[in-house]
Amino acid sequence: IHFLSCSILCMLKHRIHSVEAKGIQLPYDSIPKMISSLSNITQTVFPEGCYFSEIVGKRKELFERLGIPLPEPETNIEYEEDSALETEE
């Protein structure tokens, strides 16, 4: 898990530096502030699907300027854990 999180961090930092090199202004003045803002996005899972916390303001601006698509709700998802339980029954 540590390796994956470090890899994602490196990818994010690379994207931030690439955007800044193009002269695009980002809504936050430092990478730690950007990461802190992104870490507050949550996903809630319900039996009928999952939903993300609303992304507005500076966070939405950050997603747009970095070229990251906004997460969308997902419905009618089948999770591996659920299908494994059904198979056992």
Distance bins in CASP14 RR format, pairs under 12 A and 6 or more apart:
PFRMAT RR
TARGET T0000
AUTHOR 0000-0000-0000
RMODE 2
METHOD distances of the structure
MODEL  1
1 7 0 0 0 0 0 1 0 0 0 0 0
1 8 0 0 0 0 0 1 0 0 0 0 0
2 8 0 0 0 0 0 1 0 0 0 0 0
2 9 0 0 0 0 0 1 0 0 0 0 0
3 9 0 0 0 0 0 1 0 0 0 0 0
3 10 0 0 0 0 0 1 0 0 0 0 0
4 10 0 0 0 0 0 1 0 0 0 0 0
4 11 0 0 0 0 0 1 0 0 0 0 0
5 11 0 0 0 0 0 1 0 0 0 0 0
5 12 0 0 0 0 0 1 0 0 0 0 0
5 35 0 0 0 0 0 1 0 0 0 0 0
5 39 0 0 0 0 0 1 0 0 0 0 0
6 12 0 0 0 0 0 1 0 0 0 0 0
6 13 0 0 0 0 0 1 0 0 0 0 0
7 13 0 0 0 0 0 1 0 0 0 0 0
7 14 0 0 0 0 0 1 0 0 0 0 0
8 14 0 0 0 0 0 1 0 0 0 0 0
8 15 0 0 0 0 0 1 0 0 0 0 0
8 35 0 0 0 0 0 1 0 0 0 0 0
8 38 0 0 0 0 0 1 0 0 0 0 0
8 39 0 0 0 0 0 1 0 0 0 0 0
8 68 0 0 0 0 0 1 0 0 0 0 0
9 15 0 0 0 0 0 1 0 0 0 0 0
9 16 0 0 0 0 0 1 0 0 0 0 0
9 31 0 0 0 0 1 0 0 0 0 0 0
9 32 0 0 0 0 0 1 0 0 0 0 0
9 34 0 0 0 0 0 1 0 0 0 0 0
9 35 1 0 0 1 0 0 0 0 0 0 0
9 38 0 0 0 0 0 1 0 0 0 0 0
9 39 0 0 0 0 0 1 0 0 0 0 0
10 16 0 0 0 0 0 1 0 0 0 0 0
10 17 0 0 0 0 0 1 0 0 0 0 0
10 31 0 0 0 0 0 1 0 0 0 0 0
11 17 0 0 0 0 0 1 0 0 0 0 0
11 18 0 0 0 0 0 1 0 0 0 0 0
11 66 0 0 0 0 0 1 0 0 0 0 0
11 68 0 0 0 0 0 1 0 0 0 0 0
12 18 0 0 0 0 0 1 0 0 0 0 0
12 19 0 0 0 0 0 1 0 0 0 0 0
12 26 0 0 0 0 0 1 0 0 0 0 0
12 31 0 0 0 0 1 0 0 0 0 0 0
12 32 0 0 0 0 0 1 0 0 0 0 0
12 34 1 0 0 1 0 0 0 0 0 0 0
12 35 1 0 0 1 0 0 0 0 0 0 0
12 37 0 0 0 0 0 1 0 0 0 0 0
12 38 1 0 0 1 0 0 0 0 0 0 0
12 39 0 0 0 0 0 1 0 0 0 0 0
12 62 0 0 0 0 0 1 0 0 0 0 0
12 63 0 0 0 0 0 1 0 0 0 0 0
12 66 0 0 0 0 1 0 0 0 0 0 0
12 67 0 0 0 0 0 1 0 0 0 0 0
12 68 0 0 0 0 1 0 0 0 0 0 0
13 19 0 0 0 0 0 1 0 0 0 0 0
13 20 0 0 0 0 0 1 0 0 0 0 0
13 30 0 0 0 0 0 1 0 0 0 0 0
13 31 1 0 0 1 0 0 0 0 0 0 0
13 32 0 0 0 0 0 1 0 0 0 0 0
13 34 0 0 0 0 1 0 0 0 0 0 0
13 35 0 0 0 0 1 0 0 0 0 0 0
13 66 0 0 0 0 0 1 0 0 0 0 0
14 20 0 0 0 0 0 1 0 0 0 0 0
14 21 0 0 0 0 0 1 0 0 0 0 0
14 31 0 0 0 0 0 1 0 0 0 0 0
14 66 0 0 0 0 0 1 0 0 0 0 0
15 21 0 0 0 0 0 1 0 0 0 0 0
15 22 0 0 0 0 0 1 0 0 0 0 0
15 24 0 0 0 0 0 1 0 0 0 0 0
15 26 0 0 0 0 0 1 0 0 0 0 0
15 31 0 0 0 0 0 1 0 0 0 0 0
15 34 0 0 0 0 0 1 0 0 0 0 0
15 38 0 0 0 0 0 1 0 0 0 0 0
15 62 0 0 0 0 0 1 0 0 0 0 0
15 63 0 0 0 0 0 1 0 0 0 0 0
15 65 0 0 0 0 1 0 0 0 0 0 0
15 66 1 0 1 0 0 0 0 0 0 0 0
15 67 1 0 0 1 0 0 0 0 0 0 0
15 68 1 0 0 1 0 0 0 0 0 0 0
16 22 0 0 0 0 0 1 0 0 0 0 0
16 23 0 0 0 0 0 1 0 0 0 0 0
16 24 0 0 0 0 1 0 0 0 0 0 0
16 25 0 0 0 0 0 1 0 0 0 0 0
16 26 1 0 0 1 0 0 0 0 0 0 0
16 27 0 0 0 0 0 1 0 0 0 0 0
16 28 0 0 0 0 1 0 0 0 0 0 0
16 29 0 0 0 0 0 1 0 0 0 0 0
16 30 0 0 0 0 1 0 0 0 0 0 0
16 31 1 0 0 1 0 0 0 0 0 0 0
16 32 0 0 0 0 0 1 0 0 0 0 0
16 33 0 0 0 0 0 1 0 0 0 0 0
16 34 1 0 0 1 0 0 0 0 0 0 0
16 35 0 0 0 0 1 0 0 0 0 0 0
16 38 0 0 0 0 0 1 0 0 0 0 0
16 62 0 0 0 0 1 0 0 0 0 0 0
16 65 0 0 0 0 1 0 0 0 0 0 0
16 66 1 0 0 1 0 0 0 0 0 0 0
16 67 0 0 0 0 0 1 0 0 0 0 0
16 68 0 0 0 0 0 1 0 0 0 0 0
17 23 0 0 0 0 0 1 0 0 0 0 0
17 24 0 0 0 0 0 1 0 0 0 0 0
17 26 0 0 0 0 0 1 0 0 0 0 0
17 31 0 0 0 0 1 0 0 0 0 0 0
17 34 0 0 0 0 0 1 0 0 0 0 0
17 66 0 0 0 0 0 1 0 0 0 0 0
18 24 0 0 0 0 1 0 0 0 0 0 0
18 26 0 0 0 0 0 1 0 0 0 0 0
18 65 0 0 0 0 0 1 0 0 0 0 0
18 66 0 0 0 0 1 0 0 0 0 0 0
18 67 0 0 0 0 0 1 0 0 0 0 0
19 25 0 0 0 0 1 0 0 0 0 0 0
19 26 1 0 0 1 0 0 0 0 0 0 0
19 27 0 0 0 0 0 1 0 0 0 0 0
19 28 0 0 0 0 0 1 0 0 0 0 0
19 31 0 0 0 0 0 1 0 0 0 0 0
19 34 0 0 0 0 0 1 0 0 0 0 0
19 61 0 0 0 0 0 1 0 0 0 0 0
19 62 0 0 0 0 1 0 0 0 0 0 0
19 63 0 0 0 0 0 1 0 0 0 0 0
19 64 0 0 0 0 0 1 0 0 0 0 0
19 65 1 0 0 1 0 0 0 0 0 0 0
19 66 1 0 1 0 0 0 0 0 0 0 0
19 67 0 0 0 0 1 0 0 0 0 0 0
19 68 0 0 0 0 0 1 0 0 0 0 0
20 26 1 0 0 1 0 0 0 0 0 0 0
20 28 0 0 0 0 0 1 0 0 0 0 0
20 29 0 0 0 0 0 1 0 0 0 0 0
20 30 0 0 0 0 0 1 0 0 0 0 0
20 31 0 0 0 0 1 0 0 0 0 0 0
20 34 0 0 0 0 0 1 0 0 0 0 0
20 65 0 0 0 0 1 0 0 0 0 0 0
20 66 0 0 0 0 0 1 0 0 0 0 0
22 65 0 0 0 0 1 0 0 0 0 0 0
22 66 0 0 0 0 0 1 0 0 0 0 0
22 67 0 0 0 0 0 1 0 0 0 0 0
23 65 0 0 0 0 0 1 0 0 0 0 0
24 61 0 0 0 0 0 1 0 0 0 0 0
24 62 0 0 0 0 0 1 0 0 0 0 0
24 64 0 0 0 0 0 1 0 0 0 0 0
24 65 1 0 1 0 0 0 0 0 0 0 0
24 66 0 0 0 0 1 0 0 0 0 0 0
24 67 0 0 0 0 1 0 0 0 0 0 0
25 58 0 0 0 0 0 1 0 0 0 0 0
25 61 0 0 0 0 1 0 0 0 0 0 0
25 62 0 0 0 0 0 1 0 0 0 0 0
25 65 1 0 0 1 0 0 0 0 0 0 0
25 66 0 0 0 0 0 1 0 0 0 0 0
26 33 0 0 0 0 1 0 0 0 0 0 0
26 34 1 0 0 1 0 0 0 0 0 0 0
26 37 0 0 0 0 0 1 0 0 0 0 0
26 58 0 0 0 0 1 0 0 0 0 0 0
26 59 0 0 0 0 0 1 0 0 0 0 0
26 61 0 0 0 0 1 0 0 0 0 0 0
26 62 1 0 0 1 0 0 0 0 0 0 0
26 63 0 0 0 0 0 1 0 0 0 0 0
26 64 0 0 0 0 0 1 0 0 0 0 0
26 65 1 0 1 0 0 0 0 0 0 0 0
26 66 1 0 0 1 0 0 0 0 0 0 0
26 67 0 0 0 0 0 1 0 0 0 0 0
27 33 0 0 0 0 1 0 0 0 0 0 0
27 34 0 0 0 0 1 0 0 0 0 0 0
27 37 0 0 0 0 1 0 0 0 0 0 0
27 38 0 0 0 0 0 1 0 0 0 0 0
27 56 0 0 0 0 0 1 0 0 0 0 0
27 57 1 0 0 1 0 0 0 0 0 0 0
27 58 1 0 1 0 0 0 0 0 0 0 0
27 59 0 0 0 0 1 0 0 0 0 0 0
27 60 0 0 0 0 1 0 0 0 0 0 0
27 61 1 0 1 0 0 0 0 0 0 0 0
27 62 1 0 1 0 0 0 0 0 0 0 0
27 63 0 0 0 0 0 1 0 0 0 0 0
27 64 0 0 0 0 1 0 0 0 0 0 0
27 65 1 0 0 1 0 0 0 0 0 0 0
27 66 0 0 0 0 0 1 0 0 0 0 0
28 34 1 0 1 0 0 0 0 0 0 0 0
28 35 0 0 0 0 1 0 0 0 0 0 0
28 36 0 0 0 0 1 0 0 0 0 0 0
28 37 1 0 0 1 0 0 0 0 0 0 0
28 38 0 0 0 0 1 0 0 0 0 0 0
28 57 0 0 0 0 0 1 0 0 0 0 0
28 58 1 0 0 1 0 0 0 0 0 0 0
28 59 0 0 0 0 1 0 0 0 0 0 0
28 61 0 0 0 0 1 0 0 0 0 0 0
28 62 1 0 0 1 0 0 0 0 0 0 0
28 65 0 0 0 0 0 1 0 0 0 0 0
28 66 0 0 0 0 0 1 0 0 0 0 0
29 37 0 0 0 0 0 1 0 0 0 0 0
29 58 0 0 0 0 0 1 0 0 0 0 0
29 62 0 0 0 0 0 1 0 0 0 0 0
30 36 0 0 0 0 1 0 0 0 0 0 0
30 37 0 0 0 0 0 1 0 0 0 0 0
31 37 0 0 0 0 0 1 0 0 0 0 0
31 38 0 0 0 0 0 1 0 0 0 0 0
31 62 0 0 0 0 0 1 0 0 0 0 0
31 66 0 0 0 0 0 1 0 0 0 0 0
32 38 0 0 0 0 0 1 0 0 0 0 0
32 39 0 0 0 0 0 1 0 0 0 0 0
33 39 0 0 0 0 0 1 0 0 0 0 0
33 40 0 0 0 0 0 1 0 0 0 0 0
33 58 0 0 0 0 1 0 0 0 0 0 0
33 59 0 0 0 0 0 1 0 0 0 0 0
33 62 0 0 0 0 1 0 0 0 0 0 0
34 40 0 0 0 0 0 1 0 0 0 0 0
34 58 0 0 0 0 1 0 0 0 0 0 0
34 59 0 0 0 0 1 0 0 0 0 0 0
34 61 0 0 0 0 0 1 0 0 0 0 0
34 62 1 0 0 1 0 0 0 0 0 0 0
34 63 0 0 0 0 0 1 0 0 0 0 0
34 65 0 0 0 0 0 1 0 0 0 0 0
34 66 0 0 0 0 1 0 0 0 0 0 0
34 68 0 0 0 0 0 1 0 0 0 0 0
35 41 0 0 0 0 0 1 0 0 0 0 0
35 59 0 0 0 0 0 1 0 0 0 0 0
35 62 0 0 0 0 0 1 0 0 0 0 0
36 58 0 0 0 0 0 1 0 0 0 0 0
36 59 0 0 0 0 0 1 0 0 0 0 0
36 62 0 0 0 0 0 1 0 0 0 0 0
37 53 0 0 0 0 0 1 0 0 0 0 0
37 55 0 0 0 0 1 0 0 0 0 0 0
37 56 0 0 0 0 0 1 0 0 0 0 0
37 57 0 0 0 0 1 0 0 0 0 0 0
37 58 1 0 0 1 0 0 0 0 0 0 0
37 59 1 0 1 0 0 0 0 0 0 0 0
37 60 0 0 0 0 0 1 0 0 0 0 0
37 61 0 0 0 0 0 1 0 0 0 0 0
37 62 1 0 0 1 0 0 0 0 0 0 0
37 63 0 0 0 0 0 1 0 0 0 0 0
37 66 0 0 0 0 0 1 0 0 0 0 0
38 52 0 0 0 0 0 1 0 0 0 0 0
38 53 0 0 0 0 0 1 0 0 0 0 0
38 55 0 0 0 0 1 0 0 0 0 0 0
38 58 0 0 0 0 0 1 0 0 0 0 0
38 59 1 0 0 1 0 0 0 0 0 0 0
38 60 0 0 0 0 0 1 0 0 0 0 0
38 62 1 0 0 1 0 0 0 0 0 0 0
38 63 0 0 0 0 1 0 0 0 0 0 0
38 66 0 0 0 0 1 0 0 0 0 0 0
38 68 0 0 0 0 1 0 0 0 0 0 0
38 71 0 0 0 0 0 1 0 0 0 0 0
39 53 0 0 0 0 0 1 0 0 0 0 0
39 59 0 0 0 0 0 1 0 0 0 0 0
40 52 0 0 0 0 0 1 0 0 0 0 0
40 53 1 0 0 1 0 0 0 0 0 0 0
40 54 0 0 0 0 0 1 0 0 0 0 0
40 55 0 0 0 0 1 0 0 0 0 0 0
40 56 0 0 0 0 0 1 0 0 0 0 0
40 58 0 0 0 0 0 1 0 0 0 0 0
40 59 1 0 0 1 0 0 0 0 0 0 0
40 62 0 0 0 0 0 1 0 0 0 0 0
41 51 0 0 0 0 0 1 0 0 0 0 0
41 52 1 0 0 1 0 0 0 0 0 0 0
41 53 1 0 1 0 0 0 0 0 0 0 0
41 54 0 0 0 0 1 0 0 0 0 0 0
41 55 1 0 0 1 0 0 0 0 0 0 0
41 56 0 0 0 0 0 1 0 0 0 0 0
41 59 1 0 0 1 0 0 0 0 0 0 0
41 60 0 0 0 0 0 1 0 0 0 0 0
41 62 0 0 0 0 0 1 0 0 0 0 0
41 63 0 0 0 0 1 0 0 0 0 0 0
41 68 0 0 0 0 0 1 0 0 0 0 0
41 70 0 0 0 0 1 0 0 0 0 0 0
41 71 1 0 0 1 0 0 0 0 0 0 0
42 50 0 0 0 0 0 1 0 0 0 0 0
42 51 0 0 0 0 1 0 0 0 0 0 0
42 52 1 0 0 1 0 0 0 0 0 0 0
42 53 1 0 1 0 0 0 0 0 0 0 0
42 54 0 0 0 0 0 1 0 0 0 0 0
42 55 0 0 0 0 0 1 0 0 0 0 0
42 71 0 0 0 0 0 1 0 0 0 0 0
43 49 0 0 0 0 0 1 0 0 0 0 0
43 50 1 0 1 0 0 0 0 0 0 0 0
43 51 1 0 0 1 0 0 0 0 0 0 0
43 52 1 0 1 0 0 0 0 0 0 0 0
43 53 1 0 0 1 0 0 0 0 0 0 0
43 55 0 0 0 0 0 1 0 0 0 0 0
43 71 1 0 0 1 0 0 0 0 0 0 0
43 72 0 0 0 0 0 1 0 0 0 0 0
43 73 0 0 0 0 1 0 0 0 0 0 0
43 74 0 0 0 0 1 0 0 0 0 0 0
43 77 0 0 0 0 0 1 0 0 0 0 0
44 50 1 0 0 1 0 0 0 0 0 0 0
44 51 1 0 1 0 0 0 0 0 0 0 0
44 52 1 0 0 1 0 0 0 0 0 0 0
44 53 1 0 0 1 0 0 0 0 0 0 0
44 54 0 0 0 0 0 1 0 0 0 0 0
44 71 0 0 0 0 0 1 0 0 0 0 0
44 73 0 0 0 0 1 0 0 0 0 0 0
44 74 0 0 0 0 0 1 0 0 0 0 0
45 51 0 0 0 0 1 0 0 0 0 0 0
45 52 0 0 0 0 0 1 0 0 0 0 0
45 73 0 0 0 0 0 1 0 0 0 0 0
45 74 0 0 0 0 1 0 0 0 0 0 0
45 75 0 0 0 0 0 1 0 0 0 0 0
45 77 0 0 0 0 1 0 0 0 0 0 0
45 79 0 0 0 0 1 0 0 0 0 0 0
45 81 0 0 0 0 0 1 0 0 0 0 0
45 82 0 0 0 0 0 1 0 0 0 0 0
46 73 0 0 0 0 1 0 0 0 0 0 0
46 74 0 0 0 0 0 1 0 0 0 0 0
46 75 0 0 0 0 1 0 0 0 0 0 0
46 76 0 0 0 0 0 1 0 0 0 0 0
46 77 0 0 0 0 1 0 0 0 0 0 0
46 79 0 0 0 0 0 1 0 0 0 0 0
47 75 0 0 0 0 0 1 0 0 0 0 0
47 76 0 0 0 0 0 1 0 0 0 0 0
47 77 0 0 0 0 1 0 0 0 0 0 0
47 78 0 0 0 0 0 1 0 0 0 0 0
47 79 0 0 0 0 0 1 0 0 0 0 0
47 82 0 0 0 0 1 0 0 0 0 0 0
48 73 0 0 0 0 1 0 0 0 0 0 0
48 74 0 0 0 0 1 0 0 0 0 0 0
48 75 1 0 1 0 0 0 0 0 0 0 0
48 76 1 0 0 1 0 0 0 0 0 0 0
48 77 0 0 0 0 1 0 0 0 0 0 0
48 78 0 0 0 0 0 1 0 0 0 0 0
49 72 0 0 0 0 0 1 0 0 0 0 0
49 73 1 0 0 1 0 0 0 0 0 0 0
49 74 1 0 1 0 0 0 0 0 0 0 0
49 75 1 0 1 0 0 0 0 0 0 0 0
49 76 1 0 0 1 0 0 0 0 0 0 0
49 77 1 0 1 0 0 0 0 0 0 0 0
49 78 0 0 0 0 0 1 0 0 0 0 0
49 79 0 0 0 0 1 0 0 0 0 0 0
49 82 0 0 0 0 0 1 0 0 0 0 0
50 71 0 0 0 0 1 0 0 0 0 0 0
50 72 0 0 0 0 0 1 0 0 0 0 0
50 73 1 0 0 1 0 0 0 0 0 0 0
50 74 1 0 1 0 0 0 0 0 0 0 0
50 75 0 0 0 0 1 0 0 0 0 0 0
50 76 0 0 0 0 0 1 0 0 0 0 0
50 77 1 0 0 1 0 0 0 0 0 0 0
50 79 0 0 0 0 1 0 0 0 0 0 0
51 71 0 0 0 0 1 0 0 0 0 0 0
51 72 0 0 0 0 1 0 0 0 0 0 0
51 73 1 0 1 0 0 0 0 0 0 0 0
51 74 0 0 0 0 1 0 0 0 0 0 0
51 75 0 0 0 0 1 0 0 0 0 0 0
51 77 0 0 0 0 0 1 0 0 0 0 0
52 59 0 0 0 0 0 1 0 0 0 0 0
52 60 0 0 0 0 0 1 0 0 0 0 0
52 63 0 0 0 0 0 1 0 0 0 0 0
52 69 0 0 0 0 0 1 0 0 0 0 0
52 70 0 0 0 0 1 0 0 0 0 0 0
52 71 1 0 1 0 0 0 0 0 0 0 0
52 72 1 0 0 1 0 0 0 0 0 0 0
52 73 1 0 0 1 0 0 0 0 0 0 0
52 74 0 0 0 0 1 0 0 0 0 0 0
53 59 0 0 0 0 1 0 0 0 0 0 0
53 60 0 0 0 0 0 1 0 0 0 0 0
53 70 0 0 0 0 0 1 0 0 0 0 0
53 71 0 0 0 0 1 0 0 0 0 0 0
53 73 0 0 0 0 0 1 0 0 0 0 0
54 60 0 0 0 0 1 0 0 0 0 0 0
54 70 0 0 0 0 1 0 0 0 0 0 0
54 71 0 0 0 0 0 1 0 0 0 0 0
54 73 0 0 0 0 0 1 0 0 0 0 0
55 61 0 0 0 0 1 0 0 0 0 0 0
55 62 0 0 0 0 1 0 0 0 0 0 0
55 63 1 0 0 1 0 0 0 0 0 0 0
55 64 0 0 0 0 1 0 0 0 0 0 0
55 68 0 0 0 0 0 1 0 0 0 0 0
55 69 0 0 0 0 0 1 0 0 0 0 0
55 70 1 0 1 0 0 0 0 0 0 0 0
55 71 1 0 0 1 0 0 0 0 0 0 0
55 72 0 0 0 0 0 1 0 0 0 0 0
55 73 0 0 0 0 0 1 0 0 0 0 0
56 62 0 0 0 0 0 1 0 0 0 0 0
56 63 0 0 0 0 0 1 0 0 0 0 0
56 64 0 0 0 0 0 1 0 0 0 0 0
56 70 0 0 0 0 0 1 0 0 0 0 0
57 63 0 0 0 0 1 0 0 0 0 0 0
57 64 0 0 0 0 0 1 0 0 0 0 0
57 65 0 0 0 0 0 1 0 0 0 0 0
57 70 0 0 0 0 0 1 0 0 0 0 0
58 64 0 0 0 0 0 1 0 0 0 0 0
58 65 0 0 0 0 0 1 0 0 0 0 0
59 65 0 0 0 0 0 1 0 0 0 0 0
59 66 0 0 0 0 0 1 0 0 0 0 0
59 68 0 0 0 0 0 1 0 0 0 0 0
59 70 0 0 0 0 1 0 0 0 0 0 0
59 71 0 0 0 0 0 1 0 0 0 0 0
60 66 0 0 0 0 0 1 0 0 0 0 0
60 67 0 0 0 0 0 1 0 0 0 0 0
60 68 0 0 0 0 0 1 0 0 0 0 0
60 69 0 0 0 0 0 1 0 0 0 0 0
60 70 1 0 0 1 0 0 0 0 0 0 0
60 71 0 0 0 0 0 1 0 0 0 0 0
61 67 0 0 0 0 0 1 0 0 0 0 0
61 68 0 0 0 0 0 1 0 0 0 0 0
61 70 0 0 0 0 0 1 0 0 0 0 0
62 68 0 0 0 0 1 0 0 0 0 0 0
62 70 0 0 0 0 0 1 0 0 0 0 0
63 69 1 0 0 1 0 0 0 0 0 0 0
63 70 1 0 1 0 0 0 0 0 0 0 0
63 71 0 0 0 0 1 0 0 0 0 0 0
64 70 0 0 0 0 1 0 0 0 0 0 0
76 82 0 0 0 0 0 1 0 0 0 0 0
77 83 0 0 0 0 0 1 0 0 0 0 0
78 84 0 0 0 0 0 1 0 0 0 0 0
78 85 0 0 0 0 0 1 0 0 0 0 0
78 86 0 0 0 0 1 0 0 0 0 0 0
79 85 0 0 0 0 1 0 0 0 0 0 0
79 86 0 0 0 0 0 1 0 0 0 0 0
80 86 0 0 0 0 0 1 0 0 0 0 0
80 87 0 0 0 0 0 1 0 0 0 0 0
81 87 0 0 0 0 0 1 0 0 0 0 0
81 88 0 0 0 0 0 1 0 0 0 0 0
82 88 0 0 0 0 0 1 0 0 0 0 0
82 89 0 0 0 0 0 1 0 0 0 0 0
83 89 0 0 0 0 0 1 0 0 0 0 0
END
